[in-house]
Amino acid sequence: MALYEHVFLARQDLAQAQVDALAEAATKIVEDHKGKVVKTETWGLRSLAYRIAKNRKAHYVMLEIDAPGDVVAELERQTQINEDVIRYMTVKVDELEQGPTVMMRKQERDRERRGEREGGRGDRPDRGDRPRRDAQEGAE
């Protein structure tokens, strides 16, 4: 069997539970046709580079699949029919990535940076300590 990465973008107005249901439906299609979904990652609601079907954002989901080619053809056929999916792409890969993908590592790194940024401003004076600019100009 061949290895594939299948990424789809779901409409921005869907709830996370609906996005999870779409991923489960894709998993069921693969497993019903004697394939196997090795890993499912939800990358969350992200901004798009350009509008697609009036959507500025989309829910990103990636499935790592170990299945024959006809299973992927059926998965793509079912995905194409679904109106909640605005884009999809399936890529054949030589081997599946171990551990979290680059997108998941990037989210962790961004979360850590936000934490440092919020907690690391101890040396910056509070804005309330400085006199207001217009108060200085009016006094002259």
Secondary structure, 3 states (H helix, E strand, C coil): CEEEEEEEEEECCCCHHHHHHHHHHHHHHHHHCCCEEEEEEEEEEEEEEEEECCEEEEEEEEEEEEECHHHHHHHHHHHHHCCCEEEEEEEEECCCCCCCCHHHHHHHHHHHHHHHHHHCCCCCCCHHHCCCHHHHHHHC
